[in-house]
Each structure stands twice: as structure tokens, then as C-alpha cells.
Amino acid sequence: MFKAFTRSIPELSIFHNPSSPASTNALHLLRAAVSSPYPPSKPSAPPLNFNLEVIENKPPTTDQLQTILSYLPSKSRVVRVASQKLLPRTRPTSAEGIVKLASQNPNALKWPIVVDWHSGRAAVGDLDAVKGLLEELRKKRDGEA
């Protein structure tokens, strides 16, 4: 009877680098999802309901990154967050190393990093994965999940 009172609005964060086209596209997609019909192909659909936090030109903290890494499915989680442009010997192997490197060189990260803190899911450097996060929110909204 009171289940509706316990629902919370999902919290999504995007660690955004405006110089990254993928990050800019993801930010536009996220903003459109909360302000326009979602999915866009269904004009009668309501927008998604989530809080969006935009963190611009700043990498996640070490604690945040450790949590984000735990949300990723791959065993090579640290490698998925670090840019492929880095040489293997200079690629960090820990969350602390990634944060330190990203603080010195923002291009060392794959942008964007989008996190659904409520569902424990993340997308790193991949617009299709961001679309997947939004699709999961749509399924929950529409009672399909």
C-alpha cells in the first residue's frame, strides 16, 4: 500500500569534458531525456524522471571511481576508464592512479563517465552504454523491469 512512498528519484551523474564529442553528445542525450518525450520516437511518452548532476572538467574522486569501477562488468575495469591513447606501461592500474593522472591530464580518461548511483550501473566513454542506462530507466518507468 505504501510502496509508492518508498520510491526515490534516480540520481545520475555525468563527469563531463566539453572537449570530448562523446561527452557532449551524452550530455545532450541526458538533458533531452529529462525535458522531452522519451524515447524521442514516441512523442506521447513522458520524459524520464531522474536528477542529473553535471560535473564538468573534473574527474571522479578516488572513492567515487572505486564505486564506479565496481559497477562495470569487465574484469579489466581500470583499463576501461583510462584512455587507450596511453601506453601500457604508463596506464594506471588503480583508482588512485587514474584520479592522479586525470587530475594532471584530463584526456587520460575516457569521457563521459555516466553513473546511475541508484541502480549501480555506469557507462564509460560509450554513448550506446548511456542509451542503455536510459533504456533501463524507461523500462522501470513503464513497468517493464
Secondary structure, 3 states (H helix, E strand, C coil): CCHHHHCCCCEEEEEECCCCHHHHHHHHHHHHHHHCCCCCCCCCCCCCCCEEEEEECCCCCHHHHHHHHHHCCCCCHHHHHECCCCCCCCCCCCHHHHHHHHHHCHHHECCCEEEECCCCEEEECCHHHHHHHHHHHHHHHCCCC
